[in-house]
């Protein structure tokens, strides 16, 4: 049985939206694969994202509270439709049962949806007292893995998903600057309805894969910037990689490893506001195998300089 989403985030079932958000932020920061090198961190990070996506949406949270892990099988407006169906049956119609998957204290109880919705809507729909209803398909959710570059640029992206109805292929319009955990809605691409009920929607939750060079923090991008000892000492204008290509950054004279340079607006795009920033962290590199001339020049520098980084300032 899947873990309870409240337990995943470490909050009570009565937690407020703010408490859920704060718990997710704290745990996601701790278990992000770029920060936590535990082999299980990525799986834990994905579990946290799924739990937050469900509990942060009031409607989805309500369905989860009622039906437990089977909540995705239930249409979003099932209560409204059940009420309408019960009224349509008149005095001789079937009596509607409400089944709760969670009792608020213990775990979720299994729900027989065929039996549940059969009693709601009637098997044949034409008998005396029967209730006929077109049931909409359930909304579905899947993961959309993207590289940092794909998330930065956006564009068309092919995706194939498997399920009970077999494999289905989709063409997804990814907006530039999508962030980890953001959802993209494909209207009418979810579960099929019964009768003339419309299909549900498919929600694709973005998962930005770890990158060997870039680290994301919201819309901000962090990258290492290797520089030579003379560029760090004398200052220089050097290229720095960004997901869309390269940019130029000025290394101030006297820079040491660890110094961060900010490139405003060079982070992830934001179609609805201000783009993120790019932070280039200087890393001073020396020649791994200096030739004779380089050794000679470094020797002269050592003899001429009084600089001692180990001396207390």
N, C-alpha and C positions, 0 to 999 in steps of 0.2 A: 504493500500500500504506500502511496506517495506521502511524503512528509507534510504535515499540516503547515500551511503558509505562515500562520501566526507564529508557530514554533521556529520556522526558518529565520524570521526577522527578530525573534525574541521579544514579542509584544503580546499583550493580552488581547482577547477577542473584542474587548470594549475600547481598544486604543483609538485615539483620535487620528485624523489624517496627518496632523503635524507630527505626532509621535511615530507614526509609521514611516513618514518621510525621513525623519531624523535617524531612526534606527537603520533604515536602508543606506543612507549616506555614510554613516559611521562604518557599517559592515562592508559596504562596497569598496570604500577607501582602503580598508584593512586587507581585503581579499582580492584586490585587483591583480591580475597576473603580472602586470608590469612592476608591481611593488612586492608582492608576496611570491616567493620562489618555490613554495610548497607545490609539489606536483598536483595536489588536489585543489589548489586555489582557483583554477579556471572553472572547474566543475561547480565549486561552491559559489563563485561569482555569478555563474549562469543561474543557479538555483535562487540566489538572492534577487536577480533581475526578474525572474518569473514570478516570484512571490510578490514583489513590489508592483509589478504590472497589474496583478489581479486585485490586490488590496488597496491600491491607490485610486482605482476607478470605483465610484460609489455603486453603480449598477452592477458591475461584475462582482464586487465584494458581496453585495446582497445575495446574488445567485450562489456564490461560493458558500456563504454562511448557511444557506438553505439546503443546497444539494451536495456539498462537499466536493470531492474530486470529480464528480460527474457533472459539474456545473456547465462545462462547455457543450454538453449535449442538449441544453435547455435553451430555447429561444429567449432573447432578451425581454420580450413583451409577453411572456407566457401567462402571467397572472391576468393581464388585461384580456388576452384572448380566451383564457379559460372562463373568466367571468362572463364574457360575451356569449361563449358557447353554452354555458349553463343557462343563461337567460333565454336563449333561443329555443331551448327545449320545452319551455312552458311548464305547466304543473306536472306533466308526465315525464319530464326529462330526467336524465340521470343526475344523481347527486354528486357534486364535485368533491373529491378528496384532496386535501392539501397534505403533502408528504414533506417532511423536513429532513434533510440529510444530516444536519448537525443539530444537536440539542443545546449547544452553547457551552457545554461542559466537557462532554466526551468527544471522541472522534466522529468521523462521518459514517453514517449508516448507508449501505448500498441501496440504490434506488432502481427498481425495475421500471424503466421508462416505457417499455412496450405496454406493460400493464397499467402504468400511471396514465399515459396519454390515451390509451385505449378506453379507460373509464371516463376520461374527460370528454373525448370527442365521439365515442361510439365506433364500433368496428365497422358496421355497414353504412351507417348514416341515414338509412331509409326506413328502418323499422319504427314501430310505434314508440314514441318517447325518446328515440335516438337523437343524438346531436351530431351533425356533420359539420366539420370545420376543415378549412385548408390551413395546414400547419406550416409556418415558415421554417426554413432551415436554420440551424444553429450557426452562430458566428464561430469562426475557427481562428487559431493563432499558430504561427510558425516562425521560425528563426530565419533571418536573412543575414548571412555572414558577408561582410565587406572588408576589403583592405582599407587602410587609411587613405590611399590614393583614390579609390572608388568613392569613399564617403566624401572626400574633398571635392572631387570633380562632379559627382552625380552623373546622371545619364541613364540610358536604357540598360537593364540588367536582366538576363534570363535566369529562370529559377524553375527547377523541377521538384515536385513534392510527391511523396507516396502516401497512400492512405487506404481506407476500406474500399474506396471506389476506384482504386488503381492509381497509376501515376498521372499527374497533370502538370503541364508546363505553363509558365506564366512569363509575360514580359512586364517588368516593373520599371516605372519611372522613378528613379531615385533623385530627390532634390539635392542640389549641391549643399554640402555642409551638414548632412545628417549626423546626429550624435548617437553614441552608444545608448541603447535602450529605447530610442525613438520608434514610434509605430507608424507604419505606412498602411493605409487602408485600401484594399481592393474590393470595391462594392460588388456584391452579387457573386463573389468567387468562393464563398464559404460552403457550408453544408447544404445539400439539396433539401427543398421543402417537400411535403407530401401534398397530394392533391394539386391544387393550383397555388399553393403557398410559395412565396418567393424564396430564392436561395439566400442564405445568410452572407455575411461579409467575411473576408479573409484579412486578418491583421498580421502584418509582417513586422516582427520586432527586430530592429537592427542590432547586430552584434559586430562591433569593429574588432578585427583580429589583432593580436599583438604584432608589433612591427619591430624589425631589428634596429631601426634607426630612430623612429619617431615614438614619442610617448604623449598620449592625449590626457588633458585635464579639462574636461568640459570642451570648450571651443579653443582653448589654448593648446599649443603644440610645443613640446620640449625636444631639443635635439642637441647632440654633442657637436662641438666645433673644434676639430683638431687644428692647432696652429704651431708654427715653428718657434723656437726660442727667440729668434730675431724679430719675428712678427709680434710676439708678445711683448718684447722689450721696447721696440722702436715704434710700434703701432703700424697698422696696415689695413687696407680695404680688401676683404677676402670674400669669396663666394660661400654661401651657406645653403644646404639643401632644404627645400620645402616640398610638400606633396605635389605641388603643381610645377616643379622645376627647380630653379635656383634663384636666390636673391643675394644682394650685396649687403655686407655689414662692416662697419668700421670698428676695428679692434683698437681700443685706446692704448697708448704707450704705457708700459708698466703693468700690463695685465698678467694675472697668474691663473693657474688652473682653478676652476670652480667659479670664476666670475661669470655672471649671467648678463647677456646683452639682449635687450628687448626690441623686437621688430613689430611695431604697432600695426595691427590689421593684417598680418601675414599668417595668422592662424586659420582655423576652419571658417569658411564663409557662413554668413547668417542671413538668409533671405528676408527675415523679418526684423533685422536690427544690425547691431554692430558686430563685425567679424571679430574673431578671437585674435590673440597675439601669438607670436612665435618667440620662444626664449632659447637662445643659443648659449650653451654652457661651454666656456673655453676649456680646452684640454691641451696643455703644452706638451708637444712631442719632440723628442730628440732623435737624431739619426741612429738607427739601431746598429749600424756597422759603419762608423765614420772612417773615411779614407785618410790618407796621410795629411793632406792639406787641411781637412776639417779638424783633425787632431791638433795640428799646429796652431790653427786659429783659436780653437777652444783653449789650448794651453796658454796662449798670449792673453786671452780674456781672463783666465783664472789668475794669471800673475798680476794683471793690471787692476782687477776689481777688488774692492774691499767688502763687497756684498756677502752677507752670511745669513741665510734664511733661518738658521737655527738659533741665532742670537736674539735674546729677548728684546722686543721693541720698547 
